[in-house]
Amino acid sequence: MLILFFRKKRTDHAIQIDSVTDLFKKLEKVPDFIHFEHKGKDFTCWISFIQTLVDVEYLHRDVFPYLYSDQTHNLTEVQDQIPTEKVIRTKDLSLIQSRLLDGYTIIQESEKKPDCLIIPSVKIKGREIEKSENETSVLGPREAFVESADLNINLIRKRIPIPQFMFEDMRIGKISKTRICVIYIDGIANKDNIQTVKQRIHDLEITSMIDSTMLALMISDNNNSIFPQFIDTERPDRVAGALYEGKIAVIVDGSPNALILPASIIEFFVAFDDYFLVWPIATAYRLLRLFAVAFSVISSSVYVAILTYHYQLIPDNLIPSLFTSRTTIPYAPLSEVLVLEIMIELLREAVARLPTKVGQTIGIVGGIVVGTASVQAGIVSNFLLIIIALSALSAFITPNYRMAATIRFIRFPFILSAQILGLLGISLCFLIFVNHLTRLTSLGRPYIEPIYPTRISDLKDAFIRLPLNFQNMRPLFLRPSDSKRFNNQRAHEKVGPKHSELDD
């Protein structure tokens, strides 16, 4: 323990920086760090920046010419002359270090003076806005987030053009100093929710932060749960819709996904395209997804339970074909199911990791060849092959990738429970998961709301999606500061001239 203690202390001392001079000496070993003396007519200064982060053309065009001006004799006059917004003058070492490593330019009158001028000169370069890949859209906008936090905020702000749109910048990561943006609509979002999110992010003890999904795992209410407690999305329109409801969004600089919180389990099965369809069709699709999830979870386990313990439940007209397909199978139903389930997961993982064109080919050819060969070799029955194929398709119908992965995983506890106790084992496994879900929360809010606790008003946009003019209240489980969306009575009125006026 003493050895570890002294090692840690020596490491901290090695990276300690006490002054701006120490900072620049530390960066001298970095090839792209530029630090030179600039001599003007009446003013001499030291300029420092990281070449790969700054827009050098901008510096030579809009900053350096003012350093040669006859009206420039000190930092104050430089600050007044340069036509750039957000120029900062400071002696704060931590601010100077963070801004320098973000792509800002530092100007000093002398190398030994801590007084510095910080000029924005960040090179804005990144991926262009493209279509969403993981959340494909049939109807509605097709823009997707990119890795730039500023551009992502722009995509959200143009959908919420109101002065109440707020976001707060935070920095986390002992080394990375990653920028985190907490976004909300002032006057709608619950203040306790906002404070909870900010406090959890602020209290994180971590070296670096790479992606928003890492942040979601760290600030979740229950880090050991296999169920995702926050929605991660790459669609700006979905984030804007959530903010209008009173939720909070979190953006991590460098990540193409935003987090939406809090969330309930029903929202993971809602596609944003549902709001662009008439309500009967949208409701039908939602019920289809929920049915597909239930079928994906229990279909394989019911097969194992019936063939192992409950033959009497098999319909008489199905018994001949079922037993004919299993006459050449040398394995028990459990082994048969596990072999095929693992085979499907291997194919899915291979398709996900390979390049797109190659992955599609492997998925189609591999599924056909492996499935046909397995049946012909007598390893699995053709009846089970149909069940597993439908189960895999049902799992992929879930709009959220993280929830789809959870659905695929929880099939295996149900299969093992079915082998041990049959249908009773499936029931006990179901009760265990229900007990876990009732205890689970998202940002302190019930995870399976509006099922438990039951809230009738929130059911208008849960299993069914009623017309939008019936949804005049924001979800109660969010506890929004302003719970009313619009006037319900006026929403049902038909605006326009009456028939008599048209006849005239």
Secondary structure, DSSP 8 states (H G I E B T S, - for coil): -HHHHHHHHHHHHHT---SHHHHHHHHTTSTTEEEEEEE-SS-EEEEEEETTTB-HHHIIIIIHHHHT-TT--SHHHHHHHS--TT-EEE--HHHHHHHHTTT-EEEESSTT---EEEE--B--------B-SSS--SSS--B---S-HHHHHHHHHTTS-STTEEEEEEEE-TTT-EEEEEEEETTTS-HHHHHHHHHHHHT---S----HHHHHHHHSS-TT-SS--SEEES-HHHHHHHHHHT-EEEEETT-S-EEEES--GGGGG--GGGGGS-HHHHHHHHHHHHHHHHHHHHHHHHHHHHHHT-GGGS-GGGHHHHHHHHTT--S-HHHHHHHHHHHHHHHHHHHHHS-HHHHHHHHHHHHHHHHHHHHHTTSS-HHHHHHHHHHHHHHHT-SSHHHHHHHHHHHHHHHHHHHHHTHHHHHHHHHHHHHHHHH-EETTEETTTTTTTT-GGGGGBTTSB--GGG--B--GGG--SS-B-S-HHHHTS--S--HHHHH-
